[in-house]
Amino acid sequence: MLSRLQRLLRSDEGSSLVAVLVVMLVLTIGGLALATIVTNTTGIVVDTRSQSQSRVTADAGLAEVVASLKRGEVACGATGHNVAVDGTGSLQYDYAVTCGSGFATVRVNSAVNGARTAVQSVYAQTPAASSGGDMVFFGSGNVTFTSEVKTSADGRLLNIVVPQASFTCQSLIPGNITARGTVSANGGCTIKGTVTSAAGVLDMCCGSDTIEGNVATSGTGSSTVRGTLKGSLHTNGEISFGWEGKQVAGSVIANGNVQLGNVRINGSLTMPSARTLSMQSGTIVGGTVRPTTVAGPTAPTLPGWFEYKFKTSDWPGYQVVTLKTSGTASDTCNGFNSSPGAAWTSLQTYTSPVVIDARACSTLSSNNGSKPTVGIKTNVVLLAKKFDLSGLTVKAGTGVAGKPKFWVMTEDPTPTDAAPTCGSGYGELLINGTVTDLTVKAMAYSPCKISVAGGAYGLQDKWNGSFYGGGWSYGGGLTFTADPIGVPGMGISESGSSGSGGIGGLISSRDVPYETIN
């Protein structure tokens, strides 16, 4: 009996040990779970605090940049990096300001402990009067850049201005377009900058077309948009979007009916309440605003023709060499125009600034079979009634410091009529197998057309500098690199610069995807 009781007690001891082990296991699991919960909660609190700090920093930075922009302390095109919100040691943000086509866009990035916020506000902008551009073409004829016209500007966008006509893009243009008439993107067109029309509309024919800057058109006609807009659109008329599945990255303001097709507008759409909105298969992410009236964009003040008639007093320190109409020496018309064209290469013998006055010649031509290459050592001015620059190459001479300047000018014979006058005996400025090297800065000024034929003597046209002409005629390949230069009285600001204008009311404000600001 006693031995049986002892056996039962020994059996109970084993059961108690198992029970204790089970309890210990449960307590261990519970402790680990609690530790995990505490750790995760701490991480969530930290992440939430970082995200809140990132948001507050971005909003504070946006407010400060906008205020500085309105005060004139920050200019259009400005960027800033690691800007402290409130003095040294405080949280920092990056910003970028872009302006054009009646809009000023302010973007601010903030990153705190991996939490990132990007905000963007778009304000109305009153454009400053346009003072000119890198390529300025007057006349009533449409200006077209095909895929054979290649343009660039070192470190910036170039400015193309067409004060009296329309513009058609069929190529990559890393620049801003300002025209009186309609701006057309006619397939294969990418415009890196803004588009502004003083009296026309926007006509994007194809899904392959892209405009990366803001667009503003003051004409009351109908705009067609079948491509991609990476900025905002403000038009004084109606808009018809296409069915190519494209998008508008910014907002749209229209003073007319709107048909959406299947476009996606990431910002808002503002249009008069009395006008018709046809949603079709389109999407408006930022909502629709329907006031009673909607103002069109403020039209830019386009530049008038800059009159220039030659005066020796405009060129102090320049020797003036007046060409004779007889003979074949380097100071005669034939010395340039007739084979072997030795007068062209004689230009590289000048070591102080010189004006070659060829107004007594019927033309000044390098199209004589000589295909001259001229290494100039100083500033050179060519003055004639018309030019044929076929086969001419101009570059800086060996050992020359800086960039010599090279002017090719036809003066305006009636400098008081505020219009380009291509008078009797005057003619085009022809570029045909013509190269002005990157080592020189060249200005083509003519009240007649600047004509590009392309390919003479097997040479590809290249021009480094500025164009200012009474018209544009294109028929061959051209590589144009903007390098600001003007004629006397015009000022360098007339080539390649523009004012910031005034900052108006808020159009839209929203979060945007975080992208690095360069």
C-alpha angles and dihedrals in degrees: 000000000000093000090052091053091051091052091053091051092051089052091053091052090062091050092052091052091053090049091051091050091050091050091049091050092051092049092049093051090047091051093050091048091050091050090050091050091050092048093048092046090051090050091049091050091049093047091047091050091049092049091049091049091048091051095047091047093051093048092047091048092049092052092049095048093048091049091049091048092053091048090051093243091116120045133210110275093030123139131189133193132199092001111176116232095214113006134297115341096021126115117289139217141187124226143186130193121201125179137187147110093035096309135102113198121197119191125185129188126196129180123185120177091332095315108120132195129180122187131180134192127189120205132187112256129200104219119232118237110280110244098189138284148232091277116027121176124181127188132081097270120106114257112224128187110196125191088274092066108084117186135182144159123205109254097342146054116276121230122234115190126189105179099181108025148034130279131221124197124202099155146045108292116183092198152072120274122211118178139160094224136039120319111217129195102200106184128304091031123144117174111190095194139040129306121215128177120188097197108359140068139244118266114186106174102182147040089237092067122099133182112191100188132057121289127215124176122181098190117108095224128101121283122211119208118185098145136063125289114197093185135037130294126220118178135171093217142038126305132215115195120200136235097246094108094246130147145223108223094199135033132298127223118186133175092204146034118321128209112189103194101186098316121139115223108197093192129042132296118227119189138145116281091232093057125087123254114198106194095186103161096329129124129217109194098182098047134248127282117199112185122169093253134018122199121223120234119283106261116236120248102244119215120256121229112287106228117215127179117174120259123172089220088067089064108051113183093021122123111225116217111191112203120231121227094225133055131033103255124122091267094058136085091241091051087068103028103044131062129302087026093206091164089072094060089042087070088077091063093069114098098178128052115287140187116210103205107201098162090119090060121085087230141345109234140175090183095107101108094263097104091204123210111201124194103196120203097193143018113302130194121196114196120187143136092247138356139216105188096175113157095001121142120188123187139151116282120248113284096010113147116226126352118310113221122238121194123192105188141174108188121226106250093206105043096173103064097074090231137095108264117197095190133196110299092019124113149168128310100236122206110189120152086346124153128189102183126228087250091070134051112227132193123196111195123173137146085214126066124297101223126196115198100162134204106045112158088005092290124135113227113250127174127183112191134027141327123211113170146157088235146348128242118179130191109141147031120300134179108199123188116189115231112161116244131144142185120258112294093017096084127208088270086071089068118058105349137096137179126255098231125201128313116233137177129334114268101178141347125190148138114273133190112282111256127167114259110224 
